[in-house]
Amino acid sequence: MTKELNGQSMLVLGAGRGIGQACARLLAQRGAAVGVADLNNASVDETIALIRQDGGTADGYVLDAGQRDAVLAAAQDMCQRHGHLDAIAASAMWIRYEPVEAIRDETIDRMMSVGLKSVLWSAQAALECMDPARGGAIVAFASPVADRGHRGTAVYTAVKGGVAALTRQLSIELAPRGIRVNAVTPGATPTPGAHQVVTEAGWDVRRKATPLGRLGRPEDMAEAVAFLVSDRASYITGEILHVDGGLTAGAF
C-alpha cells in the first residue's frame, strides 16, 4: 500500500467505529500519524489497537466533537506531538430520525452540536494549528438527504444541508491559508450507528434505490477521504464528493 501520507499528522473526529474508524485506519496505513477522537473510551482504544496492529501510529482523544475546547485541545496536542497538523476529518455524528411532529429541542440541539458545530470547530482548529507554509485539508461529511428528501429526517437533513453549505463557505474563507475544505457524501452504508436507525427492510430499499446495486462500505468512504487529504487533491476545494453508488444522480 502506498505511503503517500508519510510524515503527516491527521485528526479524525468520530473515529471510534464505522466510517470514522475506517478513515482512521486507512490514513494510518497510508503513513499518517492519526489522532483517534471519539466520545466512547472503549471505541477509541479499539481503533488505536487496530491501527497499531497494522503497524501504524495513533494517539487517542476521548471527547465530545460538539465541544469547541475539546476539539481545539486535541488538535493542539496532535500538533505538539508531531510538530504539525495536516488534516482533520470531521466524521462525528449523532442521529435520530423522527417525524416532524415528534421533534423536540433535545434532538435538534444534539444533532446540530455534533454534526454541524464540529465542522466549525475543526475549521478553527485548522486555522490555529495548521502551518500556512504547509497548508492542510479538512474533510466534512454531508449526506444524500441534503440533495433529496427522505421521510423522518428533517433535522438530519438540515444538519447535513448545513454541512454542505458550510463546506463551500469555509473553502473560500480558509483558502488564503492554504487549507482546502471538502466534504464526502456517503451513500447508504451499514455501520453500527446507522443500524440503530435503519431496519433491514430499510437497507433493502436503499440497496434497490442505488444504481450500482449495492450498499456502501466504510472503506469506500475512507478511500475518498484519503484522496481528498492527499497531494493528489491539491487543487480541489469546496467540493462535495458523492460516494453513493449513483443514489443522488437519480432513480435507477
Secondary structure, DSSP 4 states (H G I P E B T S, - for coil): ---TTTT-EEEEETTTSHHHHHHHHHHHHTT-EEEEEES-HHHHHHHHHHHHHTT-EEEEEE--TT-HHHHHHHHHHHHHHHS---EEEE-------B-GGG--HHHHHHHHIIIIIHHHHHHHHHHHHS-TTT-EEEEEE--GGGTS--TTBHHHHHHHHHHHHHHHHHHHHHGGGTEEEEEEEE-S---HHHHTT--HHHHHHHHHHSTTSS---HHHHHHHHHHHTSGGGTT--S-EEEESTTGGG---
